Amino acid sequence: MPLSFNAFADVTLELPKNIRLLVVNEQSVDGGLLGFFVPSDDTLKLKNGENQIVFNIDEYFYRGGKQSDRAYSNAVIMTFTADNQKNKIKFT
């Protein structure tokens, strides 16, 4: 099935499971109490053009057995420009 450029109406940003969104395009992400414990949704729909997200990385580190530590990174600010695209954040 051919895909036309009109099939995309915005920018899609796929997020890893361990990202916790704080701000999207200058709007605070309010997940309520549940948002404190649960990382962000897998995908963001954003407007075409310049976008900015602020997030931290929420990661568990296992020390062995049943012991683990939870760590949050400092806030990361990411600004990007995209039009009618699917993008993915990937940490390697």
Biopython code that builds the backbone (N, CA, C, O; Angstrom):
import numpy as np
from Bio.PDB.StructureBuilder import StructureBuilder

atoms = [
    (1, "MET", "N", (0.845, -1.176, 0.000)),
    (1, "MET", "CA", (0.000, 0.000, 0.000)),
    (1, "MET", "C", (0.887, 1.235, 0.000)),
    (1, "MET", "O", (1.723, 1.369, 0.894)),
    (2, "PRO", "N", (0.751, 2.121, -0.936)),
    (2, "PRO", "CA", (1.564, 3.332, -0.981)),
    (2, "PRO", "C", (1.227, 4.249, 0.194)),
    (2, "PRO", "O", (0.091, 4.305, 0.663)),
    (3, "LEU", "N", (2.237, 4.952, 0.644)),
    (3, "LEU", "CA", (2.069, 5.870, 1.762)),
    (3, "LEU", "C", (2.295, 7.280, 1.263)),
    (3, "LEU", "O", (3.357, 7.588, 0.721)),
    (4, "SER", "N", (1.313, 8.133, 1.442)),
    (4, "SER", "CA", (1.462, 9.515, 0.991)),
    (4, "SER", "C", (1.984, 10.365, 2.130)),
    (4, "SER", "O", (1.883, 9.981, 3.295)),
    (5, "PHE", "N", (2.539, 11.514, 1.798)),
    (5, "PHE", "CA", (3.032, 12.414, 2.820)),
    (5, "PHE", "C", (1.900, 12.968, 3.672)),
    (5, "PHE", "O", (2.139, 13.392, 4.803)),
    (6, "ASN", "N", (0.695, 12.976, 3.169)),
    (6, "ASN", "CA", (-0.437, 13.474, 3.933)),
    (6, "ASN", "C", (-0.857, 12.530, 5.043)),
    (6, "ASN", "O", (-1.679, 12.902, 5.881)),
    (7, "ALA", "N", (-0.321, 11.328, 5.074)),
    (7, "ALA", "CA", (-0.690, 10.376, 6.117)),
    (7, "ALA", "C", (-0.163, 10.818, 7.475)),
    (7, "ALA", "O", (-0.723, 10.442, 8.505)),
    (8, "PHE", "N", (0.907, 11.612, 7.494)),
    (8, "PHE", "CA", (1.453, 12.123, 8.737)),
    (8, "PHE", "C", (0.925, 13.530, 8.960)),
    (8, "PHE", "O", (1.019, 14.379, 8.073)),
    (9, "ALA", "N", (0.377, 13.779, 10.126)),
    (9, "ALA", "CA", (-0.165, 15.101, 10.397)),
    (9, "ALA", "C", (0.646, 15.835, 11.453)),
    (9, "ALA", "O", (0.413, 17.016, 11.708)),
    (10, "ASP", "N", (1.593, 15.145, 12.064)),
    (10, "ASP", "CA", (2.345, 15.753, 13.141)),
    (10, "ASP", "C", (3.629, 14.966, 13.369)),
    (10, "ASP", "O", (4.008, 14.123, 12.555)),
    (11, "VAL", "N", (4.278, 15.245, 14.460)),
    (11, "VAL", "CA", (5.521, 14.574, 14.819)),
    (11, "VAL", "C", (5.211, 13.563, 15.912)),
    (11, "VAL", "O", (4.540, 13.883, 16.894)),
    (12, "THR", "N", (5.697, 12.363, 15.740)),
    (12, "THR", "CA", (5.546, 11.320, 16.742)),
    (12, "THR", "C", (6.915, 11.060, 17.355)),
    (12, "THR", "O", (7.897, 10.875, 16.635)),
    (13, "LEU", "N", (6.981, 11.046, 18.677)),
    (13, "LEU", "CA", (8.230, 10.793, 19.381)),
    (13, "LEU", "C", (8.034, 9.586, 20.278)),
    (13, "LEU", "O", (7.254, 9.626, 21.229)),
    (14, "GLU", "N", (8.743, 8.518, 19.970)),
    (14, "GLU", "CA", (8.665, 7.286, 20.764)),
    (14, "GLU", "C", (9.696, 7.369, 21.890)),
    (14, "GLU", "O", (10.863, 7.682, 21.657)),
    (15, "LEU", "N", (9.248, 7.086, 23.102)),
    (15, "LEU", "CA", (10.095, 7.226, 24.286)),
    (15, "LEU", "C", (10.431, 5.875, 24.896)),
    (15, "LEU", "O", (9.609, 4.960, 24.862)),
    (16, "PRO", "N", (11.629, 5.737, 25.455)),
    (16, "PRO", "CA", (11.944, 4.516, 26.198)),
    (16, "PRO", "C", (11.080, 4.440, 27.467)),
    (16, "PRO", "O", (10.559, 5.454, 27.931)),
    (17, "LYS", "N", (10.938, 3.268, 28.004)),
    (17, "LYS", "CA", (10.106, 3.063, 29.203)),
    (17, "LYS", "C", (10.649, 3.791, 30.428)),
    (17, "LYS", "O", (9.888, 4.121, 31.337)),
    (18, "ASN", "N", (11.963, 4.047, 30.463)),
    (18, "ASN", "CA", (12.553, 4.621, 31.671)),
    (18, "ASN", "C", (12.654, 6.151, 31.653)),
    (18, "ASN", "O", (13.349, 6.729, 32.488)),
    (19, "ILE", "N", (11.977, 6.803, 30.726)),
    (19, "ILE", "CA", (11.950, 8.268, 30.707)),
    (19, "ILE", "C", (10.726, 8.757, 31.471)),
    (19, "ILE", "O", (9.614, 8.261, 31.295)),
    (20, "ARG", "N", (10.971, 9.750, 32.327)),
    (20, "ARG", "CA", (9.881, 10.396, 33.058)),
    (20, "ARG", "C", (9.803, 11.839, 32.582)),
    (20, "ARG", "O", (10.679, 12.648, 32.888)),
    (21, "LEU", "N", (8.748, 12.162, 31.829)),
    (21, "LEU", "CA", (8.577, 13.513, 31.284)),
    (21, "LEU", "C", (8.267, 14.506, 32.387)),
    (21, "LEU", "O", (7.485, 14.221, 33.294)),
    (22, "LEU", "N", (8.884, 15.667, 32.303)),
    (22, "LEU", "CA", (8.639, 16.740, 33.261)),
    (22, "LEU", "C", (7.919, 17.916, 32.597)),
    (22, "LEU", "O", (6.981, 18.477, 33.162)),
    (23, "VAL", "N", (8.374, 18.289, 31.375)),
    (23, "VAL", "CA", (7.808, 19.429, 30.652)),
    (23, "VAL", "C", (7.792, 19.096, 29.170)),
    (23, "VAL", "O", (8.748, 18.519, 28.651)),
    (24, "VAL", "N", (6.710, 19.456, 28.487)),
    (24, "VAL", "CA", (6.612, 19.313, 27.035)),
    (24, "VAL", "C", (6.180, 20.663, 26.477)),
    (24, "VAL", "O", (5.096, 21.154, 26.792)),
    (25, "ASN", "N", (7.037, 21.265, 25.643)),
    (25, "ASN", "CA", (6.747, 22.569, 25.026)),
    (25, "ASN", "C", (6.250, 23.588, 26.051)),
    (25, "ASN", "O", (5.198, 24.204, 25.879)),
    (26, "GLU", "N", (7.020, 23.746, 27.103)),
    (26, "GLU", "CA", (6.789, 24.719, 28.175)),
    (26, "GLU", "C", (5.535, 24.438, 29.009)),
    (26, "GLU", "O", (5.099, 25.299, 29.774)),
    (27, "GLN", "N", (4.957, 23.250, 28.871)),
    (27, "GLN", "CA", (3.790, 22.868, 29.659)),
    (27, "GLN", "C", (4.193, 21.759, 30.622)),
    (27, "GLN", "O", (4.702, 20.720, 30.201)),
    (28, "SER", "N", (3.970, 21.976, 31.890)),
    (28, "SER", "CA", (4.303, 20.978, 32.898)),
    (28, "SER", "C", (3.478, 19.713, 32.675)),
    (28, "SER", "O", (2.284, 19.780, 32.383)),
    (29, "VAL", "N", (4.121, 18.579, 32.814)),
    (29, "VAL", "CA", (3.424, 17.302, 32.681)),
    (29, "VAL", "C", (2.954, 16.924, 34.075)),
    (29, "VAL", "O", (3.758, 16.642, 34.963)),
    (30, "ASP", "N", (1.642, 16.923, 34.250)),
    (30, "ASP", "CA", (1.070, 16.618, 35.555)),
    (30, "ASP", "C", (0.445, 15.241, 35.509)),
    (30, "ASP", "O", (-0.685, 15.070, 35.052)),
    (31, "GLY", "N", (1.195, 14.263, 35.986)),
    (31, "GLY", "CA", (0.681, 12.902, 36.024)),
    (31, "GLY", "C", (0.001, 12.588, 37.334)),
    (31, "GLY", "O", (-0.412, 11.451, 37.565)),
    (32, "GLY", "N", (-0.123, 13.598, 38.211)),
    (32, "GLY", "CA", (-0.686, 13.344, 39.517)),
    (32, "GLY", "C", (0.237, 12.439, 40.320)),
    (32, "GLY", "O", (1.414, 12.299, 39.987)),
    (33, "LEU", "N", (-0.276, 11.840, 41.349)),
    (33, "LEU", "CA", (0.523, 10.947, 42.193)),
    (33, "LEU", "C", (1.010, 9.750, 41.412)),
    (33, "LEU", "O", (2.140, 9.304, 41.610)),
    (34, "LEU", "N", (0.176, 9.213, 40.519)),
    (34, "LEU", "CA", (0.572, 8.060, 39.717)),
    (34, "LEU", "C", (1.749, 8.400, 38.816)),
    (34, "LEU", "O", (2.614, 7.554, 38.592)),
    (35, "GLY", "N", (1.799, 9.623, 38.294)),
    (35, "GLY", "CA", (2.891, 10.047, 37.432)),
    (35, "GLY", "C", (4.240, 10.036, 38.130)),
    (35, "GLY", "O", (5.280, 9.937, 37.479)),
    (36, "PHE", "N", (4.224, 10.138, 39.461)),
    (36, "PHE", "CA", (5.477, 10.096, 40.212)),
    (36, "PHE", "C", (6.083, 8.698, 40.190)),
    (36, "PHE", "O", (7.304, 8.544, 40.210)),
    (37, "PHE", "N", (5.240, 7.695, 40.150)),
    (37, "PHE", "CA", (5.707, 6.319, 40.232)),
    (37, "PHE", "C", (5.835, 5.628, 38.883)),
    (37, "PHE", "O", (6.603, 4.675, 38.749)),
    (38, "VAL", "N", (5.099, 6.088, 37.889)),
    (38, "VAL", "CA", (5.049, 5.402, 36.601)),
    (38, "VAL", "C", (5.742, 6.246, 35.541)),
    (38, "VAL", "O", (5.417, 7.425, 35.400)),
    (39, "PRO", "N", (6.684, 5.684, 34.791)),
    (39, "PRO", "CA", (7.294, 6.438, 33.696)),
    (39, "PRO", "C", (6.253, 6.860, 32.665)),
    (39, "PRO", "O", (5.104, 6.423, 32.718)),
    (40, "SER", "N", (6.656, 7.697, 31.745)),
    (40, "SER", "CA", (5.751, 8.303, 30.769)),
    (40, "SER", "C", (5.181, 7.295, 29.781)),
    (40, "SER", "O", (5.647, 6.160, 29.678)),
    (41, "ASP", "N", (4.155, 7.747, 29.054)),
    (41, "ASP", "CA", (3.616, 6.961, 27.952)),
    (41, "ASP", "C", (4.713, 6.679, 26.943)),
    (41, "ASP", "O", (5.751, 7.340, 26.939)),
    (42, "ASP", "N", (4.481, 5.706, 26.097)),
    (42, "ASP", "CA", (5.472, 5.300, 25.109)),
    (42, "ASP", "C", (5.634, 6.289, 23.969)),
    (42, "ASP", "O", (6.713, 6.364, 23.382)),
    (43, "THR", "N", (4.596, 7.055, 23.635)),
    (43, "THR", "CA", (4.628, 7.897, 22.444)),
    (43, "THR", "C", (4.028, 9.272, 22.725)),
    (43, "THR", "O", (3.009, 9.393, 23.406)),
    (44, "LEU", "N", (4.676, 10.299, 22.192)),
    (44, "LEU", "CA", (4.154, 11.665, 22.249)),
    (44, "LEU", "C", (3.758, 12.099, 20.850)),
    (44, "LEU", "O", (4.459, 11.795, 19.885)),
    (45, "LYS", "N", (2.666, 12.791, 20.734)),
    (45, "LYS", "CA", (2.269, 13.446, 19.481)),
    (45, "LYS", "C", (2.537, 14.928, 19.676)),
    (45, "LYS", "O", (2.003, 15.548, 20.596)),
    (46, "LEU", "N", (3.370, 15.498, 18.803)),
    (46, "LEU", "CA", (3.771, 16.890, 18.918)),
    (46, "LEU", "C", (3.474, 17.628, 17.622)),
    (46, "LEU", "O", (3.243, 17.012, 16.581)),
    (47, "LYS", "N", (3.482, 18.945, 17.695)),
    (47, "LYS", "CA", (3.233, 19.771, 16.513)),
    (47, "LYS", "C", (4.460, 19.743, 15.602)),
    (47, "LYS", "O", (5.575, 19.484, 16.055)),
    (48, "ASN", "N", (4.246, 20.007, 14.338)),
    (48, "ASN", "CA", (5.359, 20.170, 13.409)),
    (48, "ASN", "C", (6.152, 21.402, 13.796)),
    (48, "ASN", "O", (5.596, 22.358, 14.338)),
    (49, "GLY", "N", (7.452, 21.384, 13.521)),
    (49, "GLY", "CA", (8.311, 22.515, 13.830)),
    (49, "GLY", "C", (9.182, 22.227, 15.032)),
    (49, "GLY", "O", (9.530, 21.076, 15.295)),
    (50, "GLU", "N", (9.534, 23.275, 15.764)),
    (50, "GLU", "CA", (10.421, 23.124, 16.914)),
    (50, "GLU", "C", (9.640, 22.656, 18.134)),
    (50, "GLU", "O", (8.565, 23.176, 18.431)),
    (51, "ASN", "N", (10.182, 21.679, 18.833)),
    (51, "ASN", "CA", (9.602, 21.146, 20.064)),
    (51, "ASN", "C", (10.694, 21.032, 21.105)),
    (51, "ASN", "O", (11.880, 20.959, 20.786)),
    (52, "GLN", "N", (10.267, 21.017, 22.364)),
    (52, "GLN", "CA", (11.218, 20.845, 23.452)),
    (52, "GLN", "C", (10.585, 19.985, 24.532)),
    (52, "GLN", "O", (9.432, 20.185, 24.912)),
    (53, "ILE", "N", (11.357, 19.028, 25.017)),
    (53, "ILE", "CA", (10.910, 18.228, 26.152)),
    (53, "ILE", "C", (11.987, 18.278, 27.228)),
    (53, "ILE", "O", (13.178, 18.404, 26.943)),
    (54, "VAL", "N", (11.536, 18.176, 28.457)),
    (54, "VAL", "CA", (12.436, 18.078, 29.604)),
    (54, "VAL", "C", (12.062, 16.783, 30.305)),
    (54, "VAL", "O", (10.890, 16.531, 30.588)),
    (55, "PHE", "N", (13.064, 15.969, 30.581)),
    (55, "PHE", "CA", (12.797, 14.667, 31.189)),
    (55, "PHE", "C", (13.955, 14.263, 32.075)),
    (55, "PHE", "O", (15.037, 14.848, 32.017)),
    (56, "ASN", "N", (13.711, 13.249, 32.902)),
    (56, "ASN", "CA", (14.826, 12.592, 33.560)),
    (56, "ASN", "C", (14.697, 11.101, 33.328)),
    (56, "ASN", "O", (13.652, 10.592, 32.922)),
    (57, "ILE", "N", (15.775, 10.434, 33.595)),
    (57, "ILE", "CA", (15.817, 8.992, 33.378)),
    (57, "ILE", "C", (15.607, 8.318, 34.720)),
    (57, "ILE", "O", (16.307, 8.613, 35.689)),
    (58, "ASP", "N", (14.655, 7.426, 34.773)),
    (58, "ASP", "CA", (14.248, 6.705, 35.976)),
    (58, "ASP", "C", (14.733, 5.270, 35.814)),
    (58, "ASP", "O", (14.212, 4.531, 34.980)),
    (59, "GLU", "N", (15.724, 4.872, 36.604)),
    (59, "GLU", "CA", (16.335, 3.559, 36.389)),
    (59, "GLU", "C", (16.512, 2.818, 37.707)),
    (59, "GLU", "O", (16.823, 3.417, 38.736)),
    (60, "TYR", "N", (16.310, 1.512, 37.659)),
    (60, "TYR", "CA", (16.588, 0.636, 38.790)),
    (60, "TYR", "C", (17.935, -0.024, 38.599)),
    (60, "TYR", "O", (18.283, -0.450, 37.498)),
    (61, "PHE", "N", (18.686, -0.105, 39.677)),
    (61, "PHE", "CA", (19.961, -0.809, 39.667)),
    (61, "PHE", "C", (19.889, -1.919, 40.704)),
    (61, "PHE", "O", (19.640, -1.656, 41.881)),
    (62, "TYR", "N", (20.100, -3.130, 40.286)),
    (62, "TYR", "CA", (20.010, -4.275, 41.182)),
    (62, "TYR", "C", (21.368, -4.573, 41.790)),
    (62, "TYR", "O", (22.382, -4.631, 41.094)),
    (63, "ARG", "N", (21.367, -4.762, 43.119)),
    (63, "ARG", "CA", (22.602, -5.045, 43.842)),
    (63, "ARG", "C", (22.749, -6.526, 44.145)),
    (63, "ARG", "O", (23.729, -6.944, 44.760)),
    (64, "GLY", "N", (21.793, -7.304, 43.723)),
    (64, "GLY", "CA", (21.813, -8.733, 44.013)),
    (64, "GLY", "C", (20.647, -9.115, 44.894)),
    (64, "GLY", "O", (20.164, -8.314, 45.694)),
    (65, "GLY", "N", (20.201, -10.343, 44.741)),
    (65, "GLY", "CA", (19.052, -10.796, 45.520)),
    (65, "GLY", "C", (17.840, -9.939, 45.215)),
    (65, "GLY", "O", (17.515, -9.693, 44.053)),
    (66, "LYS", "N", (17.175, -9.486, 46.265)),
    (66, "LYS", "CA", (15.981, -8.654, 46.092)),
    (66, "LYS", "C", (16.271, -7.182, 46.337)),
    (66, "LYS", "O", (15.347, -6.368, 46.345)),
    (67, "GLN", "N", (17.525, -6.827, 46.536)),
    (67, "GLN", "CA", (17.876, -5.446, 46.816)),
    (67, "GLN", "C", (18.084, -4.673, 45.520)),
    (67, "GLN", "O", (18.729, -5.149, 44.586)),
    (68, "SER", "N", (17.528, -3.486, 45.490)),
    (68, "SER", "CA", (17.715, -2.621, 44.322)),
    (68, "SER", "C", (17.681, -1.168, 44.770)),
    (68, "SER", "O", (17.159, -0.834, 45.833)),
    (69, "ASP", "N", (18.240, -0.333, 43.944)),
    (69, "ASP", "CA", (18.210, 1.110, 44.166)),
    (69, "ASP", "C", (17.548, 1.755, 42.962)),
    (69, "ASP", "O", (17.708, 1.304, 41.828)),
    (70, "ARG", "N", (16.807, 2.811, 43.226)),
    (70, "ARG", "CA", (16.175, 3.567, 42.142)),
    (70, "ARG", "C", (16.912, 4.889, 42.026)),
    (70, "ARG", "O", (17.168, 5.553, 43.031)),
    (71, "ALA", "N", (17.248, 5.265, 40.821)),
    (71, "ALA", "CA", (17.990, 6.505, 40.607)),
    (71, "ALA", "C", (17.327, 7.321, 39.501)),
    (71, "ALA", "O", (16.827, 6.780, 38.515)),
    (72, "TYR", "N", (17.339, 8.632, 39.696)),
    (72, "TYR", "CA", (16.848, 9.569, 38.688)),
    (72, "TYR", "C", (18.035, 10.397, 38.209)),
    (72, "TYR", "O", (18.867, 10.814, 39.014)),
    (73, "SER", "N", (18.114, 10.634, 36.918)),
    (73, "SER", "CA", (19.151, 11.518, 36.393)),
    (73, "SER", "C", (18.755, 12.960, 36.665)),
    (73, "SER", "O", (17.625, 13.240, 37.063)),
    (74, "ASN", "N", (19.692, 13.868, 36.448)),
    (74, "ASN", "CA", (19.357, 15.292, 36.426)),
    (74, "ASN", "C", (18.422, 15.525, 35.241)),
    (74, "ASN", "O", (18.339, 14.699, 34.332)),
    (75, "ALA", "N", (17.734, 16.636, 35.260)),
    (75, "ALA", "CA", (16.835, 16.962, 34.155)),
    (75, "ALA", "C", (17.636, 17.130, 32.863)),
    (75, "ALA", "O", (18.699, 17.750, 32.852)),
    (76, "VAL", "N", (17.109, 16.570, 31.782)),
    (76, "VAL", "CA", (17.706, 16.673, 30.455)),
    (76, "VAL", "C", (16.755, 17.505, 29.602)),
    (76, "VAL", "O", (15.554, 17.237, 29.566)),
    (77, "ILE", "N", (17.289, 18.514, 28.915)),
    (77, "ILE", "CA", (16.490, 19.356, 28.031)),
    (77, "ILE", "C", (16.841, 18.985, 26.599)),
    (77, "ILE", "O", (18.007, 19.028, 26.207)),
    (78, "MET", "N", (15.829, 18.620, 25.819)),
    (78, "MET", "CA", (16.046, 18.240, 24.433)),
    (78, "MET", "C", (15.170, 19.121, 23.543)),
    (78, "MET", "O", (13.947, 19.138, 23.684)),
    (79, "THR", "N", (15.805, 19.847, 22.628)),
    (79, "THR", "CA", (15.098, 20.683, 21.663)),
    (79, "THR", "C", (15.386, 20.134, 20.275)),
    (79, "THR", "O", (16.535, 19.841, 19.944)),
    (80, "PHE", "N", (14.354, 19.996, 19.471)),
    (80, "PHE", "CA", (14.533, 19.450, 18.129)),
    (80, "PHE", "C", (13.476, 20.034, 17.197)),
    (80, "PHE", "O", (12.428, 20.510, 17.632)),
    (81, "THR", "N", (13.783, 19.984, 15.907)),
    (81, "THR", "CA", (12.858, 20.434, 14.876)),
    (81, "THR", "C", (12.544, 19.250, 13.971)),
    (81, "THR", "O", (13.450, 18.557, 13.507)),
    (82, "ALA", "N", (11.266, 19.023, 13.723)),
    (82, "ALA", "CA", (10.842, 17.913, 12.864)),
    (82, "ALA", "C", (9.504, 18.260, 12.234)),
    (82, "ALA", "O", (8.713, 19.015, 12.800)),
    (83, "ASP", "N", (9.262, 17.702, 11.061)),
    (83, "ASP", "CA", (7.992, 17.875, 10.360)),
    (83, "ASP", "C", (7.534, 16.527, 9.824)),
    (83, "ASP", "O", (8.266, 15.848, 9.104)),
    (84, "ASN", "N", (6.310, 16.151, 10.184)),
    (84, "ASN", "CA", (5.693, 14.932, 9.647)),
    (84, "ASN", "C", (6.634, 13.725, 9.744)),
    (84, "ASN", "O", (6.865, 13.029, 8.755)),
    (85, "GLN", "N", (7.169, 13.489, 10.936)),
    (85, "GLN", "CA", (8.133, 12.409, 11.123)),
    (85, "GLN", "C", (7.796, 11.583, 12.344)),
    (85, "GLN", "O", (7.110, 12.032, 13.262)),
    (86, "LYS", "N", (8.299, 10.359, 12.326)),
    (86, "LYS", "CA", (8.328, 9.516, 13.523)),
    (86, "LYS", "C", (9.763, 9.489, 14.000)),
    (86, "LYS", "O", (10.676, 9.211, 13.223)),
    (87, "ASN", "N", (9.967, 9.776, 15.274)),
    (87, "ASN", "CA", (11.300, 9.806, 15.861)),
    (87, "ASN", "C", (11.311, 8.929, 17.107)),
    (87, "ASN", "O", (10.269, 8.649, 17.699)),
    (88, "LYS", "N", (12.506, 8.503, 17.490)),
    (88, "LYS", "CA", (12.636, 7.607, 18.635)),
    (88, "LYS", "C", (13.855, 8.025, 19.453)),
    (88, "LYS", "O", (14.936, 8.247, 18.908)),
    (89, "ILE", "N", (13.665, 8.130, 20.775)),
    (89, "ILE", "CA", (14.783, 8.370, 21.666)),
    (89, "ILE", "C", (15.323, 7.004, 22.069)),
    (89, "ILE", "O", (14.577, 6.125, 22.498)),
    (90, "LYS", "N", (16.626, 6.846, 21.924)),
    (90, "LYS", "CA", (17.243, 5.556, 22.240)),
    (90, "LYS", "C", (18.563, 5.807, 22.943)),
    (90, "LYS", "O", (19.397, 6.568, 22.453)),
    (91, "PHE", "N", (18.755, 5.173, 24.087)),
    (91, "PHE", "CA", (20.001, 5.278, 24.824)),
    (91, "PHE", "C", (20.827, 4.026, 24.561)),
    (91, "PHE", "O", (20.318, 2.908, 24.644)),
    (92, "THR", "N", (22.099, 4.218, 24.245)),
    (92, "THR", "CA", (22.975, 3.068, 24.015)),
    (92, "THR", "C", (24.171, 3.116, 24.924)),
    (92, "THR", "O", (25.021, 2.227, 24.874)),
]
sb = StructureBuilder()
sb.init_structure("model")
sb.init_model(0)
sb.init_chain("A")
sb.init_seg("    ")
for serial, (resi, resn, name, xyz) in enumerate(atoms, 1):
    if name == "N":
        sb.init_residue(resn, " ", resi, " ")
    sb.init_atom(name, np.array(xyz, "f"), 0.0, 1.0, " ", f" {name:<3s}", serial, name[0])
structure = sb.get_structure()
